[in-house]
Amino acid sequence: MKTYLSKDKLDKFKEQLLQMKKENEDKIAENQEQSPNDSVNELADYDNHPGDMGTEQFEQERDAGLNLVREERLREIDDALERIENGTYGLSEKSGKPIPEERLEVQPTARYLVDEQ
């Protein structure tokens, strides 16, 4: 079964997905370029203040968690771009039924109808 969306609509969604991909890649690259110490301003006049170390650890864990979310999001975007290329974008992977355009507008990486989630 091939997509029910017009070429113009597919091009619009593809452009939106490519923009989302670039934003995610930029955020991941930006996060990886930062030194772990960049996220912590000196909280005290002497080194190794316990507050500094706790804050630094929290920042590193938070950034690592955000990168995992962004990397998963990149996989979803790449999968959606692949569905555009193979002609199945906008169709549920479960039932093959068309996903409403309104849903794709809000979540361009959608794979299923809402009631199939």
N, C-alpha and C positions, 0 to 999 in steps of 0.2 A: 504494500500500500504506500502510495506516495503522499507527500505533504499536501494539504489543502490550501496553503497560504500562497498568495501571489508572489512573483519574483520581487516586486517592490517591497512587500512586507518582509520577506526573507532577508533582503539586503538591509533593511532597517534593523532587524533583530541581529544580524551578523555584525553590523557596525556597533550596535550597543554592546554586544558580547566582546568584541575586540577592544572596546574602550574599557570595559570592566576588567578584562585580562591585563591590559597595560597598567591600570591603576593598582591592581593586586601585585603585579610583578614589581612595580616601582616601590610599593610599600615594603615588600619583602627585601628588596635590594637595599633600601634605605635603612631598614632595621638591621641588616647584616653588616652594613658599613660602620655602624655606631660601635664604639668601644663600650664594653660593659660599664666603664667608669663615666661615660658621657651622660648617663641617665641620672647620675647622683651628683648633686652639688654638695660641696663640703658643708656638713652640718656642725662641725666642730673645728677648732683650731689645731687639733692634733690628729694624727693618723689612727686608723682602725677603731674609730668610735663605734660602739655596738649599734647605735642607730643607723650609722652609715652602712654597715655591713648588712643589717636586716633590710634596709631600704633597697640596697643594691641587689640582694638576692630576690626580693619581691619583684623588682623591675625586670630582672633577667627571666624569671619564671613567667611573668605576664607577657613579655615580648615573645618568648618561645611558644606560649600558648596561642598568641595572636598569629604567629607565623604558621602554626599547624592549621588554624582555621583558614588562613589565606591560601595555603597550599591545597587544602581540600576544595576551596572555592575555585581555584585555578583548574583542578581536575574536572569539576562540574562544568566550567566554562568551555574547556577543551572538548568535553563530551558533547556539549550542545553544538559547538562549531562542527564537530564531526557529523552530527545528525543533520545539520544543514547541508553538508557536502553530500551525504548519502541519500538525501531526500526524505528522511523520516522525522525531521524537526517539526514539532507541533502536534505529533501523534503520541498518544500514551504508549509507553513501552509494555504496559500490562495488557490493555484491551485493544490497542490499535485505533481507538476512537480519537477524534480531534480534541486537542486541549483548547479551551476557549482563549481567544486572543487576549481578553482582559487578564487572564491568568498569566499569559506569556509577557504581557506588558509589565506586570508587577514582578514576576519571577521568570526571566528569560531562559533560565536553566531548567525549568520544570520538565519532569520526565513522565508525570502521571496526572490524571484528573484528580481534583481535590478529594473526591470520595474514594479514590483508590490508594491514597497515601497510607 
